[in-house]
């Protein structure tokens, strides 16, 4: 599967929102199942000081390596993503008080 044009647009919006400090993490629920979902949203500043939130991405509730196969593997490959070496992301540096 290739990325859709809207994916690039949403990524660019997400990146710009992060650069502008207009990014929000919201605790939402799946409409059909009620399952809690963490959603990255761009904060859209509206007239009169109001803010509208535009959902752009959902975060995984479980280990993403259990669900994903790297894009370099063919669709016929039956290995799970955990069969591939990966390093966990580094935590952000902590600020001194």
N, C-alpha and C positions, 0 to 999 in steps of 0.2 A: 504494500500500500504506500502510495506517495502522499506527501503532505498536500493538503488542499490550500488554495490561495488564501482563504480566511484564516488558516492557521498562522501564516506569516504575518498577516495584519494584526491578529490578536497578540502574537509574540511581540511585535513592534510596539503595540499599545502598552503591553505589560512592562516592557523594558523602559519606555518613556515614563510611565507612571512611577516606576521605581526610582528613576533618576530625579523626578520632580517631588519625591516624597508624597506621592498621591496614590500609594498602594495600601490596600487594606486586606487583612485576613479576617474572613467572616465565618462564623459558625452557622451553617445552613442545614437544611434537611432535604433529602431526596423526596421529590413530590409524590412518587408512587409508593415508596417503601417506608418513608419516614426515617431512614438511616441518616445519622449525622454525617455531614460532609464539610470539610474545611475548603473554603473557596477563596482564591485570590481575586480581588476586585480592584479596578481602577476607580479612584474617587473623582467623579466628574463635578467640578464646581459650577453650580447653577446661579442664576441671578438671585438677588436678595439673600445671599449667604448660604443657600441650601446646597446640599451635596447629594448627588445621585451616585449609586454604586453600580458599576458595570462588571458583571462576573466574567472572568477571562479563563480561569483554570481551576481544576479541582485537584486537591492533594490526595495522595493514596492514604487509605486508612490502615493498610497493612504494608508489609515489606514489598516495595515495588519490584524487587528482583525475583519475587515469586510469581509475578504476572507477566513480565516482559521478556522478550527475546531481542537481543541486539539487532539493529538493522542490517548488519553485515551477514547475518545468517539467512539461508534460504527458507522459504515458507515450508519446505518439506522436511526441514531439520526438526527432530523431535526432542532436542535437548532443552532443558529449562534454562532460564537466565541465571540460575544459581550455579550452573555448570561452568560459567565463565568467570574468570578472575575479576574482581572488582574491589575497590577500596571504599569504605564508607566516607562520606564527605567530612571535611574538617569542620569542627564547630567554629562559629565566628569568634574573633578575639573578644575578650571581656574588657570592659573599660574600667579604669581605676576610679574609685570614688573621689 
